[in-house]
Amino acid sequence: QVQLVESGGGSVQPGGSLSLSCRASGVDFRAYSMGWYRQVPGKQRELVASMTRDRNTNYGDFVKGRFTLSGDIAGNTVTLQMNSLAPEDTALYYCSLRKFYPPRMFWGEGTQVTGAS
């Protein structure tokens, strides 16, 4: 059974930085990506960043070079470094693992990030 354990998050002044880390366990397949999504009340969950095993990385349009996803997919760990945080980055951030075949998403419990104004 896949489990995702998140760490990091918190509150930061505008322009500040935070780091989120995620470790997966129970992964017994090879074709998958890991990353982070975020969600605010009343809105859909949106992609922040994701990475495949060969380190192909995708970012949400709003990232604009401020965030960097790193990690070792084979080792089931990813870290999201967030810089230049703004109040609009305030959201619940979820670690994600996307299994490709058959398609299935796994989620962490979520960690709060607040860019205090």
Backbone hydrogen bonds in HBPLUS format (Angstrom, degrees):
<---DONOR---> <-ACCEPTOR-->    atom                        ^
c    i                          cat <-CA-CA->   ^        H-A-AA   ^      H-
h    n   atom  resd res      DA  || num        DHA   H-A  angle D-A-AA Bond
n    s   type  num  typ     dist DA aas  dist angle  dist       angle   num
A0003-GLN N   A0025-SER O   2.98 MM  22  5.32 154.4  2.04 142.6 146.9     1
A0025-SER N   A0003-GLN O   2.91 MM  22  5.32 149.3  2.01 150.4 158.7     2
A0005-VAL N   A0023-ARG O   2.96 MM  18  5.35 168.4  1.97 150.0 153.4     3
A0023-ARG N   A0005-VAL O   2.99 MM  18  5.35 154.4  2.06 141.7 149.4     4
A0007-SER N   A0021-SER O   2.87 MM  14  5.21 143.7  2.00 149.7 150.1     5
A0021-SER N   A0007-SER O   2.87 MM  14  5.21 167.3  1.88 147.1 150.9     6
A0010-GLY N   A0112-GLN O   2.93 MM 102  6.03 150.0  2.02 148.8 158.5     7
A0114-THR N   A0010-GLY O   2.83 MM 104  6.12 157.8  1.88 157.0 157.4     8
A0012-VAL N   A0114-THR O   2.87 MM 102  6.28 152.7  1.95 167.1 176.2     9
A0116-ALA N   A0012-VAL O   2.89 MM 104  5.94 125.5  2.19 147.4 160.0    10
A0016-GLY N   A0013-GLN O   2.92 MM   3  5.49 150.1  2.01 146.6 148.3    11
A0015-GLY N   A0085-LEU O   2.64 MM  70  4.93 171.3  1.64 154.1 156.7    12
A0085-LEU N   A0016-GLY O   3.05 MM  69  5.48 176.9  2.05 154.2 153.4    13
A0018-LEU N   A0082-MET O   2.91 MM  64  5.25 151.0  2.00 144.2 153.7    14
A0082-MET N   A0018-LEU O   2.78 MM  64  5.25 169.9  1.79 178.8 176.4    15
A0020-LEU N   A0080-LEU O   2.88 MM  60  5.04 160.0  1.92 141.9 148.4    16
A0080-LEU N   A0020-LEU O   2.69 MM  60  5.04 160.6  1.72 152.4 159.3    17
A0022-CYS N   A0078-VAL O   2.89 MM  56  5.43 146.0  2.01 162.4 166.3    18
A0078-VAL N   A0022-CYS O   3.05 MM  56  5.43 153.7  2.12 146.5 153.9    19
A0024-ALA N   A0076-ASN O   2.85 MM  52  5.14 163.3  1.88 152.8 157.8    20
A0100-PHE N   A0031-ALA O   3.02 MM  69  5.66 172.2  2.03 152.1 149.6    21
A0033-SER N   A0098-ARG O   3.02 MM  65  5.24 146.9  2.13 135.2 145.1    22
A0098-ARG N   A0033-SER O   2.87 MM  65  5.24 154.2  1.94 144.0 152.4    23
A0034-MET N   A0051-MET O   2.99 MM  17  5.50 156.5  2.05 154.8 156.9    24
A0051-MET N   A0034-MET O   2.74 MM  17  5.50 151.7  1.82 155.8 164.8    25
A0035-GLY N   A0096-SER O   3.02 MM  61  5.22 151.3  2.11 141.6 141.3    26
A0096-SER N   A0035-GLY O   2.81 MM  61  5.22 158.4  1.85 140.4 139.4    27
A0036-TRP N   A0049-ALA O   2.77 MM  13  5.46 156.4  1.83 159.2 166.5    28
A0048-VAL N   A0036-TRP O   2.85 MM  12  5.42 158.0  1.90 145.9 144.8    29
A0049-ALA N   A0036-TRP O   3.18 MM  13  5.46 158.9  2.23 142.8 146.6    30
A0037-TYR N   A0094-TYR O   2.89 MM  57  5.17 157.9  1.93 149.4 156.7    31
A0094-TYR N   A0037-TYR O   2.75 MM  57  5.17 158.2  1.80 140.2 147.9    32
A0038-ARG N   A0046-GLU O   2.87 MM   8  5.46 150.9  1.95 149.3 158.9    33
A0046-GLU N   A0038-ARG O   2.81 MM   8  5.46 163.9  1.84 159.3 162.2    34
A0039-GLN N   A0092-LEU O   2.96 MM  53  5.37 142.8  2.10 138.3 150.1    35
A0092-LEU N   A0039-GLN O   2.99 MM  53  5.37 175.6  1.99 152.6 151.2    36
A0043-LYS N   A0040-VAL O   3.06 MM   3  5.66 156.0  2.12 146.5 145.2    37
A0060-GLY N   A0048-VAL O   2.93 MM  12  4.90 156.3  1.99 129.1 127.9    38
A0050-SER N   A0058-ASN O   2.89 MM   8  5.32 146.2  2.01 145.6 153.0    39
A0058-ASN N   A0050-SER O   2.92 MM   8  5.32 154.4  1.99 145.0 153.2    40
A0052-THR N   A0056-ASN O   3.01 MM   4  5.28 148.4  2.11 135.1 144.9    41
A0055-ARG N   A0052-THR O   2.89 MM   3  5.07 152.3  1.97 115.6 117.0    42
A0063-VAL N   A0060-GLY O   3.00 MM   3  5.61 162.1  2.04 119.0 124.8    43
A0066-ARG N   A0063-VAL O   2.97 MM   3  5.55 165.3  1.99 123.1 127.9    44
A0083-ASN N   A0066-ARG O   3.07 MM  17  5.25 153.8  2.14 133.1 140.9    45
A0068-THR N   A0081-GLN O   2.85 MM  13  5.14 152.0  1.92 144.5 153.8    46
A0081-GLN N   A0068-THR O   2.85 MM  13  5.14 170.5  1.86 155.6 154.3    47
A0070-SER N   A0079-THR O   2.88 MM   9  5.29 164.6  1.91 155.7 161.0    48
A0079-THR N   A0070-SER O   2.76 MM   9  5.29 160.3  1.80 148.9 151.0    49
A0072-ASP N   A0077-THR O   2.89 MM   5  5.45 144.9  2.02 145.6 156.6    50
A0075-GLY N   A0072-ASP O   2.89 MM   3  5.07 126.8  2.18  99.7 114.7    51
A0077-THR N   A0072-ASP O   3.17 MM   5  5.45 170.0  2.18 134.2 137.2    52
A0076-ASN N   A0073-ILE O   2.86 MM   3  4.67 156.8  1.91 101.2 108.5    53
A0089-ASP N   A0086-ALA O   2.89 MM   3  5.41 163.1  1.92 119.1 124.6    54
A0090-THR N   A0087-PRO O   3.04 MM   3  5.63 163.6  2.07 117.9 121.7    55
A0091-ALA N   A0113-VAL O   2.97 MM  22  5.59 149.2  2.07 150.1 159.6    56
A0113-VAL N   A0091-ALA O   2.96 MM  22  5.59 165.1  1.98 167.7 172.6    57
A0093-TYR N   A0111-THR O   2.83 MM  18  5.23 169.3  1.85 148.2 146.1    58
A0111-THR N   A0093-TYR O   2.79 MM  18  5.23 150.2  1.88 141.2 150.7    59
A0108-GLY N   A0095-CYS O   2.93 MM  13  5.03 147.3  2.04 145.6 145.2    60
A0097-LEU N   A0106-PHE O   3.02 MM   9  5.09 148.4  2.12 141.1 142.7    61
A0106-PHE N   A0097-LEU O   2.86 MM   9  5.09 148.7  1.95 145.4 155.2    62
A0099-LYS N   A0104-ARG O   2.76 MM   5  5.10 161.4  1.79 171.0 168.6    63
A0104-ARG N   A0099-LYS O   3.11 MM   5  5.10 149.6  2.20 136.0 136.6    64
